[in-house]
Amino acid sequence: MSNAYPRMFEPFQLGQMQLKNRVVLPPMGTGLGEPGGFISQRTLDYYEARAKGGTGLIIVEGSAPGLKCHFGNQLCLGSDSHIDGWKKLAEAVHKHDAKIAVQLMHAGTELRDGQPAQVSPSAVICLHRNIGLNGKPPHELTIDEIQERVQWYADAAMRAKEAGLDGVEMHGAHQYIIASFLSGASNVRTDKYGGTPENKARFAVEILQAVRKTVGSDYPIWIRLNAQEFGVPNGITLEETQQIVPMLVDAGAQAIHVSAYGAGSSSYRAPISDTPGILLPLAEAVK
């Protein structure tokens, strides 16, 4: 393995984070959390095993920045009561000389009055993006609700830092709330959060700025993006992403985790079961 991929086992610097190698476990949902978004013993065992196996950086699965978990057994960082479990997880991973980060993911759905209700930048139905699957348009976020969610990310990132995690990734890819703002398919707003690439990126920029202000200048933070949406009418293009990326870097992102999304015959989905390295051209274009 070391002969085939000689650079894989070289150290790597991500902001102030020094990795022993370039092996990164990306965020993948396990469903091992306890009710309320708490870390379980199975969560601890799962990630410690990956650290023990030699992984340089573990990015824990998409975890809710607010108090409402979006999926069954989703992990959460929406309350100070979650911190102790994350401390145990960080300690378990650090024992094996690995680094650990968490992906903060707001799915764009939440419970209202006990019934599932989807939230989105705009009240439009986009079945290819799983928005409006109940046949009704999602709730369009107000300015105050947008700002509330920005604060959720900042507070959750601070809890991650307090728990001893080494970095935070914002999930801005696939179909989730940040990606919905970046995509013209789901964002048809006419205020400062819609229209131009700069306006559609404002939500992501404000999240990164708020997180950076909260955790300080040295703490590693980055964002995962759809470099492009395939088969999605009015979806984000690679050219738009290339315009947006410098804004995100200026806002505090120290890395860009490149992904993609596709609908219909386009199979860019997560998890991806296509040709190895299929996203490399997109990553190169973003870089």
Long-range contacts (C-beta under 8 A, 24 or more apart in sequence): 12-56, 14-57, 14-167, 14-220, 14-222, 14-254, 14-255, 15-167, 15-218, 15-219, 15-220, 15-221, 15-254, 15-255, 16-218, 16-219, 16-220, 17-57, 17-99, 17-166, 17-167, 17-220, 19-56, 19-57, 19-99, 20-56, 20-97, 20-98, 21-54, 21-56, 22-56, 23-54, 23-55, 23-56, 23-57, 24-55, 24-56, 24-57, 24-58, 24-59, 25-50, 25-55, 25-57, 25-58, 25-59, 26-59, 26-257, 27-59, 27-60, 27-61, 27-62, 27-103, 27-105, 27-169, 27-171, 27-224, 28-61, 28-271, 29-61, 29-62, 29-71, 29-74, 30-61, 31-71, 31-72, 31-73, 31-74, 32-73, 33-69, 33-73, 33-74, 33-75, 33-76, 34-73, 35-73, 36-69, 36-76, 37-63, 37-64, 37-69, 37-74, 37-75, 37-76, 37-77, 37-78, 37-82, 38-75, 38-76, 38-81, 38-82, 38-85, 39-75, 39-82, 39-85, 39-86, 39-88, 39-89, 43-75, 43-85, 43-89, 44-88, 44-89, 44-92, 47-89, 47-92, 47-93, 47-100, 48-92, 48-93, 48-95, 48-96, 50-98, 51-92, 51-93, 51-94, 51-95, 51-96, 51-98, 51-100, 52-96, 55-98, 56-98, 56-99, 57-98, 57-99, 57-100, 57-101, 57-166, 58-93, 58-98, 58-99, 58-100, 58-101, 59-100, 59-101, 59-102, 59-103, 59-169, 60-89, 60-100, 60-101, 60-102, 60-103, 61-103, 62-103, 62-104, 62-105, 62-107, 62-171, 62-176, 63-102, 63-103, 63-104, 63-105, 63-156, 64-104, 64-105, 64-106, 64-107, 64-156, 65-104, 65-105, 65-106, 65-149, 65-152, 65-153, 65-155, 65-156, 65-157, 66-106, 66-110, 66-149, 66-152, 66-156, 68-110, 68-111, 70-105, 70-106, 70-107, 70-108, 70-109, 70-110, 71-107, 75-102, 77-102, 77-104, 77-156, 77-159, 77-160, 78-152, 78-155, 78-156, 80-159, 82-159, 83-159, 83-162, 83-163, 84-163, 86-159, 86-160, 86-163, 86-164, 86-165, 87-163, 87-164, 89-163, 90-163, 90-164, 90-165, 90-166, 91-164, 94-164, 99-166, 99-167, 100-165, 100-166, 101-160, 101-165, 101-166, 101-167, 101-168, 101-169, 101-220, 102-160, 102-165, 102-168, 102-169, 103-168, 103-169, 103-170, 103-171, 103-224, 104-153, 104-156, 104-157, 104-160, 104-168, 104-169, 104-170, 104-171, 105-171, 105-176, 106-149, 106-152, 106-153, 106-171, 106-176, 106-177, 106-178, 107-176, 107-177, 108-138, 108-175, 108-176, 108-177, 108-180, 112-139, 119-145, 119-177, 120-177, 120-180, 120-186, 121-180, 121-181, 121-186, 121-187, 121-188, 121-189, 121-193, 121-194, 121-203, 122-186, 122-187, 122-188, 122-189, 122-194, 124-186, 124-188, 126-185, 126-186, 126-232, 128-185, 128-231, 128-232, 128-263, 128-264, 129-175, 129-180, 129-183, 129-185, 129-186, 129-232, 129-263, 130-175, 131-175, 131-180, 131-186, 140-189, 143-191, 143-193, 146-193, 146-203, 147-206, 149-177, 149-207, 150-203, 150-206, 150-207, 150-210, 151-210, 153-207, 153-210, 153-211, 154-207, 154-210, 154-211, 154-213, 154-214, 155-214, 157-211, 157-214, 157-215, 157-221, 158-214, 158-215, 161-215, 161-219, 166-220, 167-219, 167-220, 167-221, 167-222, 168-211, 168-215, 168-219, 168-220, 168-221, 168-222, 169-221, 169-222, 169-223, 169-224, 169-257, 170-204, 170-207, 170-208, 170-211, 170-221, 170-222, 170-223, 170-224, 171-223, 171-224, 172-204, 172-223, 172-224, 172-225, 172-226, 173-224, 173-225, 173-226, 173-257, 173-259, 173-260, 173-261, 173-270, 174-226, 174-259, 174-261, 174-269, 174-270, 175-261, 177-203, 178-203, 178-204, 178-207, 178-223, 179-225, 179-226, 179-236, 179-261, 182-225, 182-226, 182-236, 182-240, 182-244, 183-226, 183-229, 183-232, 183-234, 183-235, 183-236, 184-234, 184-235, 184-236, 185-229, 185-232, 185-233, 185-234, 185-235, 197-240, 197-243, 197-244, 198-243, 198-244, 198-247, 200-244, 201-244, 201-247, 201-248, 204-244, 204-248, 204-251, 205-247, 205-248, 205-251, 206-251, 208-248, 208-251, 208-252, 208-253, 209-251, 209-252, 211-252, 212-251, 212-252, 220-254, 220-255, 221-252, 221-253, 221-254, 222-253, 222-254, 222-255, 222-256, 222-257, 223-248, 223-253, 223-256, 223-257, 224-256, 224-257, 224-258, 224-259, 225-256, 225-257, 225-258, 225-259, 225-286, 226-259, 226-260, 226-261, 227-258, 227-259, 227-260, 227-279, 227-282, 227-283, 227-285, 227-286, 228-260, 228-268, 228-282, 229-260, 229-261, 229-262, 229-263, 230-260, 230-261, 230-262, 230-263, 230-266, 230-268, 231-262, 231-263, 231-264, 231-265, 231-266, 232-261, 232-262, 232-263, 235-261, 238-282, 238-285, 238-286, 241-286, 242-285, 242-286, 245-286, 256-286, 256-287, 258-282, 258-283, 258-286
